[in-house]
Amino acid sequence: MRSSILIICLILFAGMANAQIRLGQSQYATQKPVDILELDYSKPKKYKIAEIKAVGLSTLDETAIISLSGLKVGDDITVPGDAISNALKKLWAQGIIGDVKILVTKIEGEEIFLLLDLTERPRFSIVEFTGVTSTQEGELRDKIQIRGRVVREDVLNSSQRSIVRYFVEKGYLNTEVKIIQQRDETFPNSVKLLFEVDKKSKVKINEIDIVGNENIADGKIKKKMKKTNEHARVWVFKDVFERVKNADAENIASSLTETHPVSDEEVKMYMNKNFKLNFFNSSKFNETEYRNDKDNIINYYQTKGYRDATILSDSVYTFDERNVNIDLQMEEGRQYYYRNITFTGNYIHDDQELLTRLGLQKGDIYNKELQDKRLNYDPTKGDDISSLYQDDGYLFFQVTAYEVNVAEDSIDIEMRIFEGPQVTVNSVSIEGNERTSDHVVMREIRILPGQKFNRSLLVRTIRELSQVGYFDPETINPDLRPNFEDATVDIVFQLEERPNDQIELSGGWGGFYGFVGTVGLVFNNFSIKNIGDFSKWRPLPVGDGQKVSLRVQANGRSFQNYSLSFTEPWFGGKKPNALSVSFNHSVQRQINTYSQTNFGDETGFFKITGVTVGLAKRVTWPDDYFSISNSLQLQLYEFNNYGNYFGLSYPTGKSKSFTFNTTVSRSNVDSPIYPRMGSEISLGVNFTPPYASLNKSLDSDSPDQEKYAWLEYHKWMFDAKFYTPIFGSSKMVVSARTHMGFLGSYGKKIGVIPLERFVMGGDGMTFNNFSLGQEIIGLRGYENQVITPGRIKRDAGLETTYGGIVYNKYVMELRYLVSPNPSATIFLLGFAEAGNNWGSYSEFNPYDLKKSAGFGARIFMPAFGLLGIDWGYGFDPAPGEFQPSGGMFHFTIGQQFR
């Protein structure tokens, strides 16, 4: 075998290396070769091969070709005889020779001199395509890869079939491929190859006709055909509807010919009220997906008890040049029910406990899919029979369901169980964490050496590793290496790191305010400990899971914001107590844009400087998805000729606040970027000391400067998000959210302060609002800040925004994952949302909402975070307006929490 490979390599790559011993035709021009076929076949004679030469080669190696023939100098052969014919067969079998003859050039006594007269097959030098896009051409080149190969008919036919198959899978069922070969004068013995591709029109599915289904409706069956869908058909002319309603089946086509020609098939569909709308699914025909969808139909029938359901026949035939029809002939069989369900081999848990876990009982409709899920793995509940055993260490547990008796419409099931030994975790290790330190990964692992094996803890570990953001959640693989004899298991978590540091760069023109820009850097895997170890700088010290964030925003002189924060998620190194420290400084200025003499001068400013220290802790009650965070914040508010914009009676002054925040939250989502299931719920409250109660000299008539020297308030925020996959797909998810906020006071002495109120509308980004001292709530389909009590329009175009003290908001999104690639995660969404903002509790009406709907897209790139664009249509007038808000675009950067 090795010698054969060596010989072939010599043929392909040695070329003319042995030119000094190669024989050209000119050497034999004066000799008259003796053709073997002219020898006397009636008198075979034995000879010893004295010499073997080969001619007619241009790229192949002579020595290798002779070796492939099987003939060697010194061999004894009979001429004529099998040795020569076998040599010819071997050379032909290589597929690289176009023609071959074995000639006798000389006979001296009992020695014979042989010549292999060969013609090489040409090779493909250049492969080109016409009729395809550049992307399609690249994919086709990857598929066929024939450049440099020998020109053979089977290679051409195979390549042609591959091209046709490629386009058929994309819905071009009538694709034709023409092959054109041309001699390439650039290279010796080479051929240019051109594939002329005529894709023709995409073929779609006009209609799917199902017969024989008496118990399950057509629509339900078609819904199970995920990738095989009928073509959407929408009638748009009002007069067509009116005329069709009053026409009979015989005259309908002719009555519409002048204004809207229709086919007989369309007429039948309208008369049968069988219109199809499938905006989310493609109607192109794909043979592979069609086969899968036929399996889906049978699986669906079996979930309804039709154990013997089958597709008796199916046909795909041309409707017109762009459409095909599909006919399916079903045989449903009878519907079956469970009768007796028994267990054997179970010693640890009794039958009744297992039957309760199974969730099936006598008289239930037979459902093999649900049965398998409840026996082995039910991701939605996690309380299947396997989890009962495997969460208690029985890693080798197996259960197999056997149909022991099928009588009429009833089935007896016997669950045969192998419990196996109770397994202990021997070791836990990790692979693939080149940037992240081992201890950072290991502290997220819930299943540890010395513990009994626990499947739930294994699944939880996968979730925790997905949440930290350092690894691709799609490729986290727990490799289990069990040892049955020792009743142990080694677990290796195979990880694939992804970039998670982020750079935020954005900008735009802000009219007379000048350039608007943001520069942000977020280092999500920082390490203070490794600052002195330059080998760990990539480009900054990494590995300990700490987070450093720096951000600068500027809108010329009008607005600047500077922030710096640091988070240590495992403060102390032993428990998941997250310590965070942050500093923030913001300034908003009023610039003179009306007076020509003082144009551009500063007329007022509002500054906020704050420091926050927080500590968050994971808790195990009510369950270990909960966390509690507490923080202290000290802020200084300074304003000069600006207080009137917040409803203050004095334009210039200072205020301070000392705030304690506590938040209780629960999160069990499966992924931070594109959650498919789970929920996030949080309730937070900010409150300050009751300064007015402590200061006897203050009352409701005191000057604002005294009442607001130290801000006094309490603010409550509630947020809930729920994620649910639909249609059995991991790509399509419904996200339902609700948000509520309340700002209160401790009494009538101070009342509700003018700062820290709610402003609503727009994309919800501070970058676009420049609203300091306020809580910004987005509402797509409306301008920024417009849904805000106290908003007053002035002739000069300025707006005064005091803000609301209570708001609520509801959001429903349908999301579709386009690309799960960690380097560019992309999803589309459609949304409907509603919200409002009130200036007093007496005005609060949770049913009086500003509504909007629209669609958008999100892309997450590790270097830039989450970027988004939405188009929303506001159905209601904004406060102070009389016309609906209408449609508008919104841009977002980062995860918008509210």
Helices and strands as residue ranges (DSSP letters): H 2-13, G 19-21, G 25-28, E 34-35, G 36-38, E 45-55, H 62-69, E 76-79, H 82-93, E 97-108, E 111-120, E 123-130, H 134-144, H 153-168, E 176-184, E 190-198, E 204-211, H 218-223, H 238-245, H 252-256, H 264-271, H 287-303, E 310-320, E 323-331, E 337-344, H 351-358, H 368-375, H 385-390, E 398-407, E 410-418, E 424-431, H 438-442, H 455-467, G 473-475, E 477-483, E 488-494, E 502-509, G 511-513, E 515-526, G 529-532, G 534-536, E 546-555, E 559-568, E 577-591, E 602-618, E 626-640, G 643-646, E 653-667, E 678-687, H 691-694, H 704-707, E 714-725, E 732-744, E 757-760, H 766-769, E 774-777, E 792-793, E 799-800, E 806-819, E 825-838, G 841-843, E 850-861, E 865-874, E 886-893
